[in-house]
C-alpha cells in the first residue's frame, strides 16, 4: 500500500480493486517518501505506463477479466468428471463420479481463465502438461499465465 500511495498516483486504485482489503490498511506517515519523490522530480506514473510498460495491461489487466467458462469437465464416454480432490502442486488427478450425479464431495468445479488455462475454481494451481511426450500426465502446478504447457483450447 505504501508503494501504491507514493508512486502510483491514480493507478493505485487498480491495486485496491484487486485487493480490496488493502484499502483499510494504515500506510503510516508517507510525508518523507512523497517529499523524496517530489525532490527527484519524478514523472507521473501515467508516463511510466505509457512509455515504459505500454504492454503491461495485455498481461496484467488492471481489472481481472471474468473466466471464459466455468463448471465441471465431464468425459462423455465414461460420464465421469475430472476431480482434483484439492490436491497440491505436482500431484496427478483423475476421473470420479460427478457430484451432480451423487458422487462424493471432491473438487469438480473449474474455470477456463482469460489466460486460456484451466484451474480449480478459486485456486491458483492450473492443469499443466508435465511434458510434451505422448501420454504424459497432466498435473496441478502454480499458474504462471505464460501459456505454453498450461494453455488449453476450448472448442464449442
JOWOBEL-V702732 format. One record per residue. N is the residue number from 1. BURIAL is + if it has 9 or more other ideal C-beta (glycine too) atoms within 8 Angstrom, else -. Layout:
BEGIN
n = <N	N>
burial = <BURIAL	BURIAL>
END
This chain:
BEGIN
n = <1	2	3	4	5	6	7	8	9	10	11	12	13	14	15	16	17	18	19	20	21	22	23	24	25	26	27	28	29	30	31	32	33	34	35	36	37	38	39	40	41	42	43	44	45	46	47	48	49	50	51	52	53	54	55	56	57	58	59	60	61	62	63	64	65	66	67	68	69	70	71	72	73	74	75	76	77	78	79	80	81	82	83	84	85	86	87	88	89	90	91	92	93	94	95	96	97	98	99	100	101	102	103	104	105	106	107	108	109	110	111	112	113	114	115	116	117	118	119	120	121	122	123	124	125	126	127	128	129	130	131	132	133	134	135	136	137	138	139	140	141	142	143	144	145	146	147	148	149	150	151	152	153	154	155	156>
burial = <-	+	-	+	+	+	+	+	-	-	+	+	-	+	+	+	+	-	-	-	-	+	-	-	-	-	-	-	-	+	-	-	+	+	-	-	+	-	-	-	-	-	-	-	+	+	-	+	+	-	-	-	-	-	-	-	-	-	-	-	-	-	-	-	-	-	+	-	-	-	-	+	+	-	+	-	-	-	-	+	+	+	+	+	-	-	-	-	-	-	-	-	+	-	-	+	+	+	+	-	-	-	+	-	-	+	-	+	+	+	+	+	+	+	+	+	+	+	+	+	-	-	-	-	+	+	+	+	+	-	-	-	-	-	-	+	-	+	+	+	+	-	+	-	-	-	-	-	-	+	+	+	-	-	-	->
END
